[in-house]
Amino acid sequence: MLKYLVVIGVIAFVYFVFIKKKPLKSTKKQDDDTKANEMVECYKCHIYCELDEAILSNGHYYCCESCLKG
Ligand SMILES: [Zn+2]
């Protein structure tokens, strides 16, 4: 009986990890696809970076923290 519980537990765990991981990945990919076109110019160095990765501060986008500080 205990053996069955362990097997079921392992299967449930693998299943849970699989199910939990898969939609997360596809959702992120979809997110990346939809946001791929959204590029913003860094206020400091004028490099274009994805909106996802840009830092918004005082109404301006920055590509990284060093641009934000400098
Ligand atoms: Zn920059």
N, CA, C, O and the ligand as a Tripos MOL2 file, in Angstrom:
@<TRIPOS>MOLECULE
protein
  281   279    71     0     0
PROTEIN
NO_CHARGES

@<TRIPOS>ATOM
      1 N           0.8360   -1.2100    0.0000 N.3       1 MET1
      2 CA          0.0000    0.0000    0.0000 C.3       1 MET1
      3 C           0.8690    1.2570    0.0000 C.2       1 MET1
      4 O           0.6160    2.2090   -0.7380 O.2       1 MET1
      5 N           1.8850    1.2330    0.8380 N.am      2 LEU2
      6 CA          2.7780    2.3850    0.9220 C.3       2 LEU2
      7 C           3.4970    2.5930   -0.4100 C.2       2 LEU2
      8 O           3.7490    3.7160   -0.8460 O.2       2 LEU2
      9 N           3.8120    1.4650   -1.0300 N.am      3 LYS3
     10 CA          4.5020    1.5080   -2.3060 C.3       3 LYS3
     11 C           3.6570    2.2340   -3.3520 C.2       3 LYS3
     12 O           4.1570    3.0390   -4.1380 O.2       3 LYS3
     13 N           2.3750    1.9250   -3.3330 N.am      4 TYR4
     14 CA          1.4570    2.5640   -4.2810 C.3       4 TYR4
     15 C           1.3850    4.0680   -4.0410 C.2       4 TYR4
     16 O           1.3580    4.8750   -4.9710 O.2       4 TYR4
     17 N           1.3560    4.4050   -2.7770 N.am      5 LEU5
     18 CA          1.2640    5.8290   -2.4260 C.3       5 LEU5
     19 C           2.4940    6.5970   -2.9290 C.2       5 LEU5
     20 O           2.3990    7.7180   -3.4270 O.2       5 LEU5
     21 N           3.6540    5.9380   -2.7750 N.am      6 VAL6
     22 CA          4.8970    6.5760   -3.2270 C.3       6 VAL6
     23 C           4.8710    6.7450   -4.7390 C.2       6 VAL6
     24 O           5.2360    7.7960   -5.2670 O.2       6 VAL6
     25 N           4.4300    5.6890   -5.4340 N.am      7 VAL7
     26 CA          4.3690    5.7490   -6.8980 C.3       7 VAL7
     27 C           3.3990    6.8340   -7.3420 C.2       7 VAL7
     28 O           3.6960    7.6330   -8.2300 O.2       7 VAL7
     29 N           2.2460    6.8440   -6.7080 N.am      8 ILE8
     30 CA          1.2390    7.8570   -7.0500 C.3       8 ILE8
     31 C           1.7820    9.2520   -6.7460 C.2       8 ILE8
     32 O           1.5680   10.2020   -7.4990 O.2       8 ILE8
     33 N           2.4830    9.3460   -5.6340 N.am      9 GLY9
     34 CA          3.0630   10.6300   -5.2590 C.3       9 GLY9
     35 C           4.0650   11.1120   -6.2840 C.2       9 GLY9
     36 O           4.0820   12.2850   -6.6550 O.2       9 GLY9
     37 N           4.9040   10.1900   -6.7400 N.am     10 VAL10
     38 CA          5.9180   10.5520   -7.7390 C.3      10 VAL10
     39 C           5.2510   10.9660   -9.0430 C.2      10 VAL10
     40 O           5.6270   11.9640   -9.6580 O.2      10 VAL10
     41 N           4.2600   10.1880   -9.4530 N.am     11 ILE11
     42 CA          3.5440   10.5010  -10.7000 C.3      11 ILE11
     43 C           2.8550   11.8600  -10.5780 C.2      11 ILE11
     44 O           2.9030   12.6860  -11.4900 O.2      11 ILE11
     45 N           2.2220   12.0650   -9.4440 N.am     12 ALA12
     46 CA          1.5290   13.3360   -9.2190 C.3      12 ALA12
     47 C           2.5180   14.4960   -9.2540 C.2      12 ALA12
     48 O           2.2370   15.5590   -9.8070 O.2      12 ALA12
     49 N           3.6700   14.2670   -8.6560 N.am     13 PHE13
     50 CA          4.6930   15.3050   -8.6150 C.3      13 PHE13
     51 C           5.1880   15.6460  -10.0180 C.2      13 PHE13
     52 O           5.2720   16.8150  -10.3950 O.2      13 PHE13
     53 N           5.5160   14.5980  -10.7850 N.am     14 VAL14
     54 CA          5.9930   14.7940  -12.1580 C.3      14 VAL14
     55 C           4.9090   15.4710  -12.9890 C.2      14 VAL14
     56 O           5.1730   16.4030  -13.7490 O.2      14 VAL14
     57 N           3.6880   14.9810  -12.8270 N.am     15 TYR15
     58 CA          2.5440   15.5270  -13.5540 C.3      15 TYR15
     59 C           2.3750   17.0050  -13.2190 C.2      15 TYR15
     60 O           2.1830   17.8430  -14.1010 O.2      15 TYR15
     61 N           2.4490   17.3000  -11.9440 N.am     16 PHE16
     62 CA          2.2540   18.6700  -11.4670 C.3      16 PHE16
     63 C           3.3420   19.5980  -12.0260 C.2      16 PHE16
     64 O           3.0650   20.7040  -12.4900 O.2      16 PHE16
     65 N           4.5840   19.1110  -11.9660 N.am     17 VAL17
     66 CA          5.7010   19.9170  -12.4650 C.3      17 VAL17
     67 C           5.5460   20.1550  -13.9620 C.2      17 VAL17
     68 O           5.7590   21.2590  -14.4640 O.2      17 VAL17
     69 N           5.1650   19.0780  -14.6650 N.am     18 PHE18
     70 CA          4.9980   19.1570  -16.1150 C.3      18 PHE18
     71 C           3.9040   20.1440  -16.4720 C.2      18 PHE18
     72 O           4.0900   21.0370  -17.2980 O.2      18 PHE18
     73 N           2.7600   19.9630  -15.8310 N.am     19 ILE19
     74 CA          1.5910   20.8000  -16.1340 C.3      19 ILE19
     75 C           1.8720   22.2410  -15.7430 C.2      19 ILE19
     76 O           1.4810   23.1800  -16.4360 O.2      19 ILE19
     77 N           2.5440   22.3920  -14.6430 N.am     20 LYS20
     78 CA          2.8000   23.7450  -14.1570 C.3      20 LYS20
     79 C           3.8300   24.4620  -15.0260 C.2      20 LYS20
     80 O           3.7520   25.6700  -15.2530 O.2      20 LYS20
     81 N           4.7940   23.6810  -15.5020 N.am     21 LYS21
     82 CA          5.8750   24.2700  -16.2720 C.3      21 LYS21
     83 C           5.4460   24.6460  -17.6890 C.2      21 LYS21
     84 O           5.7910   25.7050  -18.2130 O.2      21 LYS21
     85 N           4.6690   23.7220  -18.2920 N.am     22 LYS22
     86 CA          4.3560   23.8740  -19.7020 C.3      22 LYS22
     87 C           3.5560   25.1510  -20.0220 C.2      22 LYS22
     88 O           3.9520   25.9170  -20.9010 O.2      22 LYS22
     89 N           2.4470   25.3830  -19.3250 N.am     23 PRO23
     90 CA          1.6770   26.5930  -19.6500 C.3      23 PRO23
     91 C           2.4570   27.8610  -19.3450 C.2      23 PRO23
     92 O           2.3040   28.8700  -20.0340 O.2      23 PRO23
     93 N           3.2840   27.8110  -18.3250 N.am     24 LEU24
     94 CA          4.0870   28.9550  -17.9400 C.3      24 LEU24
     95 C           5.0280   29.3270  -19.0820 C.2      24 LEU24
     96 O           5.2140   30.4980  -19.4110 O.2      24 LEU24
     97 N           5.6180   28.2820  -19.6790 N.am     25 LYS25
     98 CA          6.5610   28.4940  -20.7530 C.3      25 LYS25
     99 C           5.8590   29.0620  -21.9870 C.2      25 LYS25
    100 O           6.3290   30.0150  -22.6090 O.2      25 LYS25
    101 N           4.7170   28.4500  -22.3240 N.am     26 SER26
    102 CA          4.0050   28.8820  -23.5210 C.3      26 SER26
    103 C           3.4430   30.2850  -23.3160 C.2      26 SER26
    104 O           3.3980   31.0860  -24.2500 O.2      26 SER26
    105 N           3.0200   30.5740  -22.0970 N.am     27 THR27
    106 CA          2.4860   31.8990  -21.8120 C.3      27 THR27
    107 C           3.5880   32.9400  -21.9720 C.2      27 THR27
    108 O           3.3740   34.0190  -22.5250 O.2      27 THR27
    109 N           4.7790   32.5860  -21.4700 N.am     28 LYS28
    110 CA          5.8830   33.5190  -21.5780 C.3      28 LYS28
    111 C           6.2720   33.7340  -23.0350 C.2      28 LYS28
    112 O           6.5980   34.8460  -23.4520 O.2      28 LYS28
    113 N           6.2310   32.6390  -23.8050 N.am     29 LYS29
    114 CA          6.5840   32.7450  -25.2140 C.3      29 LYS29
    115 C           5.5810   33.6410  -25.9330 C.2      29 LYS29
    116 O           5.9510   34.4880  -26.7460 O.2      29 LYS29
    117 N           4.3140   33.4400  -25.6180 N.am     30 GLN30
    118 CA          3.2780   34.2760  -26.2120 C.3      30 GLN30
    119 C           3.5160   35.7320  -25.8180 C.2      30 GLN30
    120 O           3.3830   36.6490  -26.6280 O.2      30 GLN30
    121 N           3.8610   35.9050  -24.5840 N.am     31 ASP31
    122 CA          4.1150   37.2370  -24.0740 C.3      31 ASP31
    123 C           5.2640   37.8850  -24.8480 C.2      31 ASP31
    124 O           5.1960   39.0500  -25.2380 O.2      31 ASP31
    125 N           6.3100   37.1020  -25.0550 N.am     32 ASP32
    126 CA          7.4650   37.6070  -25.7750 C.3      32 ASP32
    127 C           7.0970   37.9490  -27.2080 C.2      32 ASP32
    128 O           7.5620   38.9440  -27.7630 O.2      32 ASP32
    129 N           6.2470   37.1040  -27.8030 N.am     33 ASP33
    130 CA          5.8480   37.3300  -29.1820 C.3      33 ASP33
    131 C           5.0550   38.6240  -29.3170 C.2      33 ASP33
    132 O           5.2730   39.4130  -30.2360 O.2      33 ASP33
    133 N           4.1420   38.8200  -28.3950 N.am     34 THR34
    134 CA          3.2970   40.0010  -28.4920 C.3      34 THR34
    135 C           4.0750   41.2650  -28.1690 C.2      34 THR34
    136 O           3.7590   42.3440  -28.6700 O.2      34 THR34
    137 N           5.0800   41.1280  -27.3400 N.am     35 LYS35
    138 CA          5.8420   42.2970  -26.9350 C.3      35 LYS35
    139 C           7.1080   42.4840  -27.7650 C.2      35 LYS35
    140 O           7.8650   43.4340  -27.5670 O.2      35 LYS35
    141 N           7.3210   41.5620  -28.6930 N.am     36 ALA36
    142 CA          8.5510   41.6090  -29.4710 C.3      36 ALA36
    143 C           8.6430   42.8970  -30.2740 C.2      36 ALA36
    144 O           9.7330   43.4170  -30.5120 O.2      36 ALA36
    145 N           7.4890   43.4040  -30.6880 N.am     37 ASN37
    146 CA          7.4950   44.6010  -31.5150 C.3      37 ASN37
    147 C           7.5960   45.8780  -30.6850 C.2      37 ASN37
    148 O           7.8770   46.9600  -31.2010 O.2      37 ASN37
    149 N           7.3650   45.7210  -29.4130 N.am     38 GLU38
    150 CA          7.3810   46.9100  -28.5650 C.3      38 GLU38
    151 C           8.8050   47.2090  -28.1180 C.2      38 GLU38
    152 O           9.2890   46.6770  -27.1190 O.2      38 GLU38
    153 N           9.4520   48.0600  -28.8730 N.am     39 MET39
    154 CA         10.8140   48.4560  -28.5460 C.3      39 MET39
    155 C          10.7930   49.9080  -28.0780 C.2      39 MET39
    156 O          10.0720   50.7500  -28.6130 O.2      39 MET39
    157 N          11.5960   50.1630  -27.0770 N.am     40 VAL40
    158 CA         11.6750   51.5330  -26.5700 C.3      40 VAL40
    159 C          13.1280   52.0000  -26.6150 C.2      40 VAL40
    160 O          14.0620   51.2090  -26.4760 O.2      40 VAL40
    161 N          13.2880   53.2970  -26.8110 N.am     41 GLU41
    162 CA         14.6370   53.8470  -26.9040 C.3      41 GLU41
    163 C          15.1150   54.2680  -25.5230 C.2      41 GLU41
    164 O          14.3970   54.9170  -24.7630 O.2      41 GLU41
    165 N          16.3250   53.8860  -25.2300 N.am     42 CYS42
    166 CA         16.9190   54.2930  -23.9630 C.3      42 CYS42
    167 C          17.1330   55.7990  -23.9680 C.2      42 CYS42
    168 O          17.6980   56.3520  -24.9110 O.2      42 CYS42
    169 N          16.6850   56.4450  -22.9270 N.am     43 TYR43
    170 CA         16.7700   57.9090  -22.8470 C.3      43 TYR43
    171 C          18.2260   58.3780  -22.7750 C.2      43 TYR43
    172 O          18.5560   59.4910  -23.1850 O.2      43 TYR43
    173 N          19.0750   57.5170  -22.2540 N.am     44 LYS44
    174 CA         20.4770   57.8840  -22.0340 C.3      44 LYS44
    175 C          21.3630   57.5660  -23.2390 C.2      44 LYS44
    176 O          22.0250   58.4480  -23.7860 O.2      44 LYS44
    177 N          21.3650   56.3000  -23.6410 N.am     45 CYS45
    178 CA         22.3000   55.8870  -24.6920 C.3      45 CYS45
    179 C          21.6160   55.6500  -26.0350 C.2      45 CYS45
    180 O          22.2820   55.3080  -27.0120 O.2      45 CYS45
    181 N          20.3040   55.8260  -26.0970 N.am     46 HIS46
    182 CA         19.5220   55.7370  -27.3240 C.3      46 HIS46
    183 C          19.5730   54.3740  -27.9780 C.2      46 HIS46
    184 O          19.3230   54.2360  -29.1750 O.2      46 HIS46
    185 N          19.8970   53.3730  -27.1910 N.am     47 ILE47
    186 CA         19.8220   52.0010  -27.6900 C.3      47 ILE47
    187 C          18.3880   51.5190  -27.5330 C.2      47 ILE47
    188 O          17.7320   51.7780  -26.5240 O.2      47 ILE47
    189 N          17.9230   50.8170  -28.5440 N.am     48 TYR48
    190 CA         16.5750   50.2680  -28.4520 C.3      48 TYR48
    191 C          16.5910   48.9280  -27.7190 C.2      48 TYR48
    192 O          17.3970   48.0480  -28.0200 O.2      48 TYR48
    193 N          15.7070   48.7970  -26.7730 N.am     49 CYS49
    194 CA         15.5930   47.5420  -26.0660 C.3      49 CYS49
    195 C          14.1170   47.2020  -25.9010 C.2      49 CYS49
    196 O          13.2440   48.0560  -26.0550 O.2      49 CYS49
    197 N          13.8620   45.9530  -25.5890 N.am     50 GLU50
    198 CA         12.4810   45.5200  -25.4380 C.3      50 GLU50
    199 C          11.8400   46.1850  -24.2350 C.2      50 GLU50
    200 O          12.4580   46.3870  -23.1900 O.2      50 GLU50
    201 N          10.5940   46.5110  -24.4270 N.am     51 LEU51
    202 CA          9.8320   47.1650  -23.3700 C.3      51 LEU51
    203 C           9.8590   46.3530  -22.0840 C.2      51 LEU51
    204 O           9.8720   46.8840  -20.9740 O.2      51 LEU51
    205 N           9.8680   45.0340  -22.2880 N.am     52 ASP52
    206 CA          9.9150   44.1030  -21.1700 C.3      52 ASP52
    207 C          11.1340   44.3350  -20.2830 C.2      52 ASP52
    208 O          11.0590   44.2350  -19.0580 O.2      52 ASP52
    209 N          12.2620   44.6470  -20.9280 N.am     53 GLU53
    210 CA         13.5230   44.7500  -20.2000 C.3      53 GLU53
    211 C          13.8590   46.1870  -19.8340 C.2      53 GLU53
    212 O          14.7840   46.4390  -19.0630 O.2      53 GLU53
    213 N          13.1150   47.1150  -20.3830 N.am     54 ALA54
    214 CA         13.4080   48.5190  -20.1390 C.3      54 ALA54
    215 C          12.9770   48.9230  -18.7330 C.2      54 ALA54
    216 O          12.0640   48.3440  -18.1430 O.2      54 ALA54
    217 N          13.6590   49.9250  -18.2270 N.am     55 ILE55
    218 CA         13.3220   50.4570  -16.9050 C.3      55 ILE55
    219 C          12.6500   51.8140  -17.1080 C.2      55 ILE55
    220 O          13.2210   52.7080  -17.7330 O.2      55 ILE55
    221 N          11.4710   51.9580  -16.5930 N.am     56 LEU56
    222 CA         10.7300   53.2120  -16.7360 C.3      56 LEU56
    223 C          10.9570   54.0800  -15.5150 C.2      56 LEU56
    224 O          10.7000   53.6710  -14.3830 O.2      56 LEU56
    225 N          11.4400   55.2750  -15.7620 N.am     57 SER57
    226 CA         11.6840   56.1910  -14.6560 C.3      57 SER57
    227 C          11.4190   57.6160  -15.1080 C.2      57 SER57
    228 O          11.9640   58.0520  -16.1220 O.2      57 SER57
    229 N          10.6060   58.3340  -14.3860 N.am     58 ASN58
    230 CA         10.2570   59.7260  -14.6920 C.3      58 ASN58
    231 C           9.7800   59.8960  -16.1300 C.2      58 ASN58
    232 O          10.0760   60.9020  -16.7750 O.2      58 ASN58
    233 N           9.0480   58.9170  -16.6220 N.am     59 GLY59
    234 CA          8.4960   59.0260  -17.9660 C.3      59 GLY59
    235 C           9.4730   58.6900  -19.0690 C.2      59 GLY59
    236 O           9.1400   58.8200  -20.2470 O.2      59 GLY59
    237 N          10.6730   58.2610  -18.7140 N.am     60 HIS60
    238 CA         11.6650   57.8900  -19.7090 C.3      60 HIS60
    239 C          12.0720   56.4370  -19.5120 C.2      60 HIS60
    240 O          12.0900   55.9150  -18.3970 O.2      60 HIS60
    241 N          12.3990   55.8040  -20.6360 N.am     61 TYR61
    242 CA         12.8410   54.4180  -20.5700 C.3      61 TYR61
    243 C          14.3630   54.3470  -20.5900 C.2      61 TYR61
    244 O          15.0370   55.1050  -21.2880 O.2      61 TYR61
    245 N          14.8640   53.4320  -19.8190 N.am     62 TYR62
    246 CA         16.3120   53.2060  -19.7840 C.3      62 TYR62
    247 C          16.5830   51.7270  -20.0420 C.2      62 TYR62
    248 O          15.8120   50.8620  -19.6260 O.2      62 TYR62
    249 N          17.6990   51.4460  -20.7420 N.am     63 CYS63
    250 CA         17.9860   50.0730  -21.1240 C.3      63 CYS63
    251 C          18.5290   49.2840  -19.9530 C.2      63 CYS63
    252 O          18.3480   48.0680  -19.8900 O.2      63 CYS63
    253 N          19.1860   49.9480  -19.0320 N.am     64 CYS64
    254 CA         19.7710   49.2430  -17.9130 C.3      64 CYS64
    255 C          19.9050   50.2030  -16.7230 C.2      64 CYS64
    256 O          19.6530   51.4020  -16.8370 O.2      64 CYS64
    257 N          20.2980   49.6540  -15.6140 N.am     65 GLU65
    258 CA         20.3690   50.4670  -14.3910 C.3      65 GLU65
    259 C          21.4960   51.5000  -14.4430 C.2      65 GLU65
    260 O          21.3940   52.5710  -13.8440 O.2      65 GLU65
    261 N          22.5700   51.1690  -15.1650 N.am     66 SER66
    262 CA         23.6790   52.1170  -15.2310 C.3      66 SER66
    263 C          23.2610   53.3640  -16.0100 C.2      66 SER66
    264 O          23.7010   54.4720  -15.7030 O.2      66 SER66
    265 N          22.4020   53.1760  -17.0290 N.am     67 CYS67
    266 CA         21.8750   54.3240  -17.7570 C.3      67 CYS67
    267 C          20.9140   55.1140  -16.8740 C.2      67 CYS67
    268 O          20.8530   56.3420  -16.9290 O.2      67 CYS67
    269 N          20.1890   54.3930  -16.0830 N.am     68 LEU68
    270 CA         19.2280   55.0390  -15.1870 C.3      68 LEU68
    271 C          19.9410   55.9190  -14.1670 C.2      68 LEU68
    272 O          19.4850   57.0120  -13.8300 O.2      68 LEU68
    273 N          21.0650   55.4130  -13.6900 N.am     69 LYS69
    274 CA         21.8190   56.1520  -12.6630 C.3      69 LYS69
    275 C          22.6640   57.2520  -13.2820 C.2      69 LYS69
    276 O          22.7990   58.3490  -12.7400 O.2      69 LYS69
    277 N          23.2400   56.9110  -14.4660 N.am     70 GLY70
    278 CA         24.2020   57.8400  -15.0590 C.3      70 GLY70
    279 C          23.4950   58.8910  -15.8890 C.2      70 GLY70
    280 O          24.1460   59.7610  -16.4670 O.2      70 GLY70
    281 ZN         20.9960   52.8620  -22.1110 Zn       71 ZN71
@<TRIPOS>BOND
     1     1     2 1
     2     2     3 1
     3     3     4 2
     4     3     5 am
     5     5     6 1
     6     6     7 1
     7     7     8 2
     8     7     9 am
     9     9    10 1
    10    10    11 1
    11    11    12 2
    12    11    13 am
    13    13    14 1
    14    14    15 1
    15    15    16 2
    16    15    17 am
    17    17    18 1
    18    18    19 1
    19    19    20 2
    20    19    21 am
    21    21    22 1
    22    22    23 1
    23    23    24 2
    24    23    25 am
    25    25    26 1
    26    26    27 1
    27    27    28 2
    28    27    29 am
    29    29    30 1
    30    30    31 1
    31    31    32 2
    32    31    33 am
    33    33    34 1
    34    34    35 1
    35    35    36 2
    36    35    37 am
    37    37    38 1
    38    38    39 1
    39    39    40 2
    40    39    41 am
    41    41    42 1
    42    42    43 1
    43    43    44 2
    44    43    45 am
    45    45    46 1
    46    46    47 1
    47    47    48 2
    48    47    49 am
    49    49    50 1
    50    50    51 1
    51    51    52 2
    52    51    53 am
    53    53    54 1
    54    54    55 1
    55    55    56 2
    56    55    57 am
    57    57    58 1
    58    58    59 1
    59    59    60 2
    60    59    61 am
    61    61    62 1
    62    62    63 1
    63    63    64 2
    64    63    65 am
    65    65    66 1
    66    66    67 1
    67    67    68 2
    68    67    69 am
    69    69    70 1
    70    70    71 1
    71    71    72 2
    72    71    73 am
    73    73    74 1
    74    74    75 1
    75    75    76 2
    76    75    77 am
    77    77    78 1
    78    78    79 1
    79    79    80 2
    80    79    81 am
    81    81    82 1
    82    82    83 1
    83    83    84 2
    84    83    85 am
    85    85    86 1
    86    86    87 1
    87    87    88 2
    88    87    89 am
    89    89    90 1
    90    90    91 1
    91    91    92 2
    92    91    93 am
    93    93    94 1
    94    94    95 1
    95    95    96 2
    96    95    97 am
    97    97    98 1
    98    98    99 1
    99    99   100 2
   100    99   101 am
   101   101   102 1
   102   102   103 1
   103   103   104 2
   104   103   105 am
   105   105   106 1
   106   106   107 1
   107   107   108 2
   108   107   109 am
   109   109   110 1
   110   110   111 1
   111   111   112 2
   112   111   113 am
   113   113   114 1
   114   114   115 1
   115   115   116 2
   116   115   117 am
   117   117   118 1
   118   118   119 1
   119   119   120 2
   120   119   121 am
   121   121   122 1
   122   122   123 1
   123   123   124 2
   124   123   125 am
   125   125   126 1
   126   126   127 1
   127   127   128 2
   128   127   129 am
   129   129   130 1
   130   130   131 1
   131   131   132 2
   132   131   133 am
   133   133   134 1
   134   134   135 1
   135   135   136 2
   136   135   137 am
   137   137   138 1
   138   138   139 1
   139   139   140 2
   140   139   141 am
   141   141   142 1
   142   142   143 1
   143   143   144 2
   144   143   145 am
   145   145   146 1
   146   146   147 1
   147   147   148 2
   148   147   149 am
   149   149   150 1
   150   150   151 1
   151   151   152 2
   152   151   153 am
   153   153   154 1
   154   154   155 1
   155   155   156 2
   156   155   157 am
   157   157   158 1
   158   158   159 1
   159   159   160 2
   160   159   161 am
   161   161   162 1
   162   162   163 1
   163   163   164 2
   164   163   165 am
   165   165   166 1
   166   166   167 1
   167   167   168 2
   168   167   169 am
   169   169   170 1
   170   170   171 1
   171   171   172 2
   172   171   173 am
   173   173   174 1
   174   174   175 1
   175   175   176 2
   176   175   177 am
   177   177   178 1
   178   178   179 1
   179   179   180 2
   180   179   181 am
   181   181   182 1
   182   182   183 1
   183   183   184 2
   184   183   185 am
   185   185   186 1
   186   186   187 1
   187   187   188 2
   188   187   189 am
   189   189   190 1
   190   190   191 1
   191   191   192 2
   192   191   193 am
   193   193   194 1
   194   194   195 1
   195   195   196 2
   196   195   197 am
   197   197   198 1
   198   198   199 1
   199   199   200 2
   200   199   201 am
   201   201   202 1
   202   202   203 1
   203   203   204 2
   204   203   205 am
   205   205   206 1
   206   206   207 1
   207   207   208 2
   208   207   209 am
   209   209   210 1
   210   210   211 1
   211   211   212 2
   212   211   213 am
   213   213   214 1
   214   214   215 1
   215   215   216 2
   216   215   217 am
   217   217   218 1
   218   218   219 1
   219   219   220 2
   220   219   221 am
   221   221   222 1
   222   222   223 1
   223   223   224 2
   224   223   225 am
   225   225   226 1
   226   226   227 1
   227   227   228 2
   228   227   229 am
   229   229   230 1
   230   230   231 1
   231   231   232 2
   232   231   233 am
   233   233   234 1
   234   234   235 1
   235   235   236 2
   236   235   237 am
   237   237   238 1
   238   238   239 1
   239   239   240 2
   240   239   241 am
   241   241   242 1
   242   242   243 1
   243   243   244 2
   244   243   245 am
   245   245   246 1
   246   246   247 1
   247   247   248 2
   248   247   249 am
   249   249   250 1
   250   250   251 1
   251   251   252 2
   252   251   253 am
   253   253   254 1
   254   254   255 1
   255   255   256 2
   256   255   257 am
   257   257   258 1
   258   258   259 1
   259   259   260 2
   260   259   261 am
   261   261   262 1
   262   262   263 1
   263   263   264 2
   264   263   265 am
   265   265   266 1
   266   266   267 1
   267   267   268 2
   268   267   269 am
   269   269   270 1
   270   270   271 1
   271   271   272 2
   272   271   273 am
   273   273   274 1
   274   274   275 1
   275   275   276 2
   276   275   277 am
   277   277   278 1
   278   278   279 1
   279   279   280 2
@<TRIPOS>SUBSTRUCTURE
     1 MET1         2 RESIDUE 1 A MET
     2 LEU2         6 RESIDUE 1 A LEU
     3 LYS3        10 RESIDUE 1 A LYS
     4 TYR4        14 RESIDUE 1 A TYR
     5 LEU5        18 RESIDUE 1 A LEU
     6 VAL6        22 RESIDUE 1 A VAL
     7 VAL7        26 RESIDUE 1 A VAL
     8 ILE8        30 RESIDUE 1 A ILE
     9 GLY9        34 RESIDUE 1 A GLY
    10 VAL10       38 RESIDUE 1 A VAL
    11 ILE11       42 RESIDUE 1 A ILE
    12 ALA12       46 RESIDUE 1 A ALA
    13 PHE13       50 RESIDUE 1 A PHE
    14 VAL14       54 RESIDUE 1 A VAL
    15 TYR15       58 RESIDUE 1 A TYR
    16 PHE16       62 RESIDUE 1 A PHE
    17 VAL17       66 RESIDUE 1 A VAL
    18 PHE18       70 RESIDUE 1 A PHE
    19 ILE19       74 RESIDUE 1 A ILE
    20 LYS20       78 RESIDUE 1 A LYS
    21 LYS21       82 RESIDUE 1 A LYS
    22 LYS22       86 RESIDUE 1 A LYS
    23 PRO23       90 RESIDUE 1 A PRO
    24 LEU24       94 RESIDUE 1 A LEU
    25 LYS25       98 RESIDUE 1 A LYS
    26 SER26      102 RESIDUE 1 A SER
    27 THR27      106 RESIDUE 1 A THR
    28 LYS28      110 RESIDUE 1 A LYS
    29 LYS29      114 RESIDUE 1 A LYS
    30 GLN30      118 RESIDUE 1 A GLN
    31 ASP31      122 RESIDUE 1 A ASP
    32 ASP32      126 RESIDUE 1 A ASP
    33 ASP33      130 RESIDUE 1 A ASP
    34 THR34      134 RESIDUE 1 A THR
    35 LYS35      138 RESIDUE 1 A LYS
    36 ALA36      142 RESIDUE 1 A ALA
    37 ASN37      146 RESIDUE 1 A ASN
    38 GLU38      150 RESIDUE 1 A GLU
    39 MET39      154 RESIDUE 1 A MET
    40 VAL40      158 RESIDUE 1 A VAL
    41 GLU41      162 RESIDUE 1 A GLU
    42 CYS42      166 RESIDUE 1 A CYS
    43 TYR43      170 RESIDUE 1 A TYR
    44 LYS44      174 RESIDUE 1 A LYS
    45 CYS45      178 RESIDUE 1 A CYS
    46 HIS46      182 RESIDUE 1 A HIS
    47 ILE47      186 RESIDUE 1 A ILE
    48 TYR48      190 RESIDUE 1 A TYR
    49 CYS49      194 RESIDUE 1 A CYS
    50 GLU50      198 RESIDUE 1 A GLU
    51 LEU51      202 RESIDUE 1 A LEU
    52 ASP52      206 RESIDUE 1 A ASP
    53 GLU53      210 RESIDUE 1 A GLU
    54 ALA54      214 RESIDUE 1 A ALA
    55 ILE55      218 RESIDUE 1 A ILE
    56 LEU56      222 RESIDUE 1 A LEU
    57 SER57      226 RESIDUE 1 A SER
    58 ASN58      230 RESIDUE 1 A ASN
    59 GLY59      234 RESIDUE 1 A GLY
    60 HIS60      238 RESIDUE 1 A HIS
    61 TYR61      242 RESIDUE 1 A TYR
    62 TYR62      246 RESIDUE 1 A TYR
    63 CYS63      250 RESIDUE 1 A CYS
    64 CYS64      254 RESIDUE 1 A CYS
    65 GLU65      258 RESIDUE 1 A GLU
    66 SER66      262 RESIDUE 1 A SER
    67 CYS67      266 RESIDUE 1 A CYS
    68 LEU68      270 RESIDUE 1 A LEU
    69 LYS69      274 RESIDUE 1 A LYS
    70 GLY70      278 RESIDUE 1 A GLY
    71 ZN71       281 GROUP 0 **** ****
